[in-house]
Amino acid sequence: VDTQVLGWGIVGLGRIAGTQIAPAISASPGSTLISVVSRDQDRAEEFARAHGAATALDDYPKMLADPRVEAVYIATPNALHADQVIAAAQAGKHVLCDKPLALTVPAARACVAECRSAGVRLGITFQTRFHDGLAEAAQVVRSGEIGKVVAAEVTMSGGRNLPGGWRTDPALAGLGTINNIGVHAFDVLRYLLGSEVSEVAALTDAEPGFLIDTTALVLLRFRSGTLAYVNANQSVPRSRDDIVLYGNEGRVLGRNLSRPGRVGELIVTTKAGEREFPGSTADAYRRLVEAFADAVAQQRDPSPSGEDGLRSVELTTAIADSLRDHRVVTLPA
Ligand SMILES: NC(=O)c1ccc[n+]([C@@H]2O[C@H](COP(=O)([O-])OP(=O)(O)OC[C@H]3O[C@@H](n4cnc5c(N)ncnc54)[C@H](OP(=O)(O)O)[C@@H]3O)[C@@H](O)[C@H]2O)c1
C-alpha cells in the first residue's frame, strides 16, 4: 500500500457505512477500502463487491490482523463501539469511530487512553463540523465580529422518522434521539463557540411504545458565557434545521445547515450589514474522511478527535443524570 494512501477496513456494514462512509473513502484520493467485516459472510462479500474492497470477512480480529488495513471505521450499534475501538488500537490501527464513542464515560476514557498508548489516531464521525459555512461561522465568532455570543440555538431533526431496530433497545443504543442526532448539535456548538459546557438541563419525550427518547430539548451553559438551546428530534416532519448564534453585536444564521444532504445558507448580520454565503451540507462525510486521512499522514490528531468523542459522552451522561434527577447538572471543569 502506498504510504500516502490510507488503507481502510470497515466493521458494521449497515446504512451509514454503505450510503456515506464507503462512498466517501472511494471518492477520497488519500484513502482506499481494503477489507470489510459483517456478522454475515455473504453480506460482507456483497458489500465488498459494491464498494470495491479486496477482502470480505465475518471475523473482526481477522481484519485487525491484516497489515494492509491501517485504519478501521466502526459503524456498528453504539454499545459495540468501545470494545471495537480498543481492539483496533491494540492491533495498531488508527480508528474512526462513529458516534457515540461509548455508552459510558469510563469506556470512552479507556478508548482515548488505549489509542494514545498505542500511538494510533482516534477520530469521531461528527461530520456537522464539515458542513459548508460552519468553518466561516466559527471564524466570525473568533474574530469578535458579532460580539459576545449571548445565546445559541440548534435545531436538528431526522424528520418524522422514529427510531427502529437496535436503536429502540437501550442496551444497544444507550439513549435515543440524543445519541442519534443530539450529539451532532452539541459537538457543533462546542466547535462554533470554542468552549466547553459547564451546565446542562434536559427534557425529553418518548413516543408511545418507545423506551428511548424520540424528542429532546436541552439547555446548555458554556464556559464562555453563552447559553444554548438544542432541539433534537426524530418526531416532526417539518423542522427548521437552523443554527443561530446571537451575539450582542450581531447574528450568525446557518439556515438549513444543521443536517446532512441539504442546501442552505450562512447569513452574518452586523452593524456593517449582511453577508451571505451559499451552503451545501452534501460533502461533509467525504471531507471528514479526507481530514482524518490527512491527520494520520501528518501525524496529528484529527478533528473531531477522540477527546471530542469523550466530551460528548460526558455531556450525554450529564443529560441522562439531568433527566433522571430532574435537575441542572454541573460538568467537571
Ligand atoms: N455520523 C452520522 O451522521 C451517523 C448517521 C447514521 C448512523 N451513525 C452511527 O453509525 C452507527 C451505525 O448506524 P447505522 O444507521 O448504519 O445502523 P445500521 O444500518 O443498523 O447498521 C449497523 C450495522 O452493525 C452491524 N451489527 C453488528 N451487531 C449488530 C447487532 N447486534 N444489531 C444490529 N446490527 C449489528 C450490522 O452489520 P452486519 O450485518 O454487516 O454485521 C448492521 O448493519 C451507529 O453507531 C450510529 O450512531 C452515524
The ligand as an SDF file (V2000), in Angstrom:
LIG
                    3D

 48 52  0  0  0  0  0  0  0  0999 V2000
  -22.4460   10.3520   11.7590 N   0  0  0  0  0  0  0  0  0  0  0  0
  -23.6820   10.1970   11.3610 C   0  0  0  0  0  0  0  0  0  0  0  0
  -24.3000   11.1160   10.8330 O   0  0  0  0  0  0  0  0  0  0  0  0
  -24.3610    8.8850   11.5520 C   0  0  0  0  0  0  0  0  0  0  0  0
  -25.5090    8.5710   10.8060 C   0  0  0  0  0  0  0  0  0  0  0  0
  -26.0930    7.3210   10.9910 C   0  0  0  0  0  0  0  0  0  0  0  0
  -25.5510    6.4280   11.8860 C   0  0  0  0  0  0  0  0  0  0  0  0
  -24.4500    6.7670   12.6290 N   0  0  0  0  0  0  0  0  0  0  0  0
  -23.8750    5.8250   13.6110 C   0  0  0  0  0  0  0  0  0  0  0  0
  -23.3570    4.7100   12.9020 O   0  0  0  0  0  0  0  0  0  0  0  0
  -23.6150    3.5170   13.5980 C   0  0  0  0  0  0  0  0  0  0  0  0
  -24.4080    2.5760   12.6920 C   0  0  0  0  0  0  0  0  0  0  0  0
  -25.6350    3.1770   12.3280 O   0  0  0  0  0  0  0  0  0  0  0  0
  -26.4680    2.7040   11.0190 P   0  0  0  0  0  0  0  0  0  0  0  0
  -27.5230    3.6990   10.8050 O   0  0  0  0  0  0  0  0  0  0  0  0
  -25.5520    2.4020    9.9070 O   0  0  0  0  0  0  0  0  0  0  0  0
  -27.1180    1.3730   11.6060 O   0  0  0  0  0  0  0  0  0  0  0  0
  -27.4790    0.0410   10.8180 P   0  0  0  0  0  0  0  0  0  0  0  0
  -27.9310    0.3610    9.4460 O   0  0  0  0  0  0  0  0  0  0  0  0
  -28.3660   -0.7450   11.7140 O   0  0  0  0  0  0  0  0  0  0  0  0
  -26.0720   -0.6930   10.7030 O   0  0  0  0  0  0  0  0  0  0  0  0
  -25.3900   -1.2120   11.8030 C   0  0  0  0  0  0  0  0  0  0  0  0
  -24.6640   -2.4740   11.3730 C   0  0  0  0  0  0  0  0  0  0  0  0
  -23.9690   -3.0070   12.5010 O   0  0  0  0  0  0  0  0  0  0  0  0
  -23.8580   -4.4340   12.3690 C   0  0  0  0  0  0  0  0  0  0  0  0
  -24.2480   -5.0820   13.6270 N   0  0  0  0  0  0  0  0  0  0  0  0
  -23.4120   -5.7340   14.4510 C   0  0  0  0  0  0  0  0  0  0  0  0
  -24.0590   -6.1890   15.5330 N   0  0  0  0  0  0  0  0  0  0  0  0
  -25.3370   -5.8240   15.3980 C   0  0  0  0  0  0  0  0  0  0  0  0
  -26.4950   -6.0100   16.1970 C   0  0  0  0  0  0  0  0  0  0  0  0
  -26.4490   -6.6520   17.3740 N   0  0  0  0  0  0  0  0  0  0  0  0
  -27.6460   -5.4900   15.7610 N   0  0  0  0  0  0  0  0  0  0  0  0
  -27.7160   -4.8180   14.6020 C   0  0  0  0  0  0  0  0  0  0  0  0
  -26.6340   -4.6210   13.7910 N   0  0  0  0  0  0  0  0  0  0  0  0
  -25.4560   -5.1200   14.1840 C   0  0  0  0  0  0  0  0  0  0  0  0
  -24.7850   -4.8050   11.2100 C   0  0  0  0  0  0  0  0  0  0  0  0
  -23.9340   -5.0450   10.1180 O   0  0  0  0  0  0  0  0  0  0  0  0
  -23.6260   -6.5390    9.6680 P   0  0  0  0  0  0  0  0  0  0  0  0
  -24.9760   -7.1650    9.4740 O   0  0  0  0  0  0  0  0  0  0  0  0
  -22.8670   -6.3320    8.4410 O   0  0  0  0  0  0  0  0  0  0  0  0
  -22.8490   -7.1660   10.7770 O   0  0  0  0  0  0  0  0  0  0  0  0
  -25.5990   -3.5760   10.9290 C   0  0  0  0  0  0  0  0  0  0  0  0
  -25.9290   -3.4800    9.5640 O   0  0  0  0  0  0  0  0  0  0  0  0
  -24.3440    3.9170   14.8690 C   0  0  0  0  0  0  0  0  0  0  0  0
  -23.4280    3.9840   15.9370 O   0  0  0  0  0  0  0  0  0  0  0  0
  -24.8900    5.2960   14.5730 C   0  0  0  0  0  0  0  0  0  0  0  0
  -24.9500    6.1170   15.7350 O   0  0  0  0  0  0  0  0  0  0  0  0
  -23.8600    7.9680   12.4490 C   0  0  0  0  0  0  0  0  0  0  0  0
  1  2  1  0
  2  3  2  0
  2  4  1  0
  4  5  1  0
  4 48  2  0
  5  6  2  0
  6  7  1  0
  7  8  2  0
  8  9  1  0
  8 48  1  0
  9 10  1  0
  9 46  1  0
 10 11  1  0
 11 12  1  0
 11 44  1  0
 12 13  1  0
 13 14  1  0
 14 15  2  0
 14 16  1  0
 14 17  1  0
 17 18  1  0
 18 19  2  0
 18 20  1  0
 18 21  1  0
 21 22  1  0
 22 23  1  0
 23 24  1  0
 23 42  1  0
 24 25  1  0
 25 26  1  0
 25 36  1  0
 26 27  1  0
 26 35  1  0
 27 28  2  0
 28 29  1  0
 29 30  1  0
 29 35  2  0
 30 31  1  0
 30 32  2  0
 32 33  1  0
 33 34  2  0
 34 35  1  0
 36 37  1  0
 36 42  1  0
 37 38  1  0
 38 39  2  0
 38 40  1  0
 38 41  1  0
 42 43  1  0
 44 45  1  0
 44 46  1  0
 46 47  1  0
M  CHG  2   8   1  16  -1
M  END
$$$$
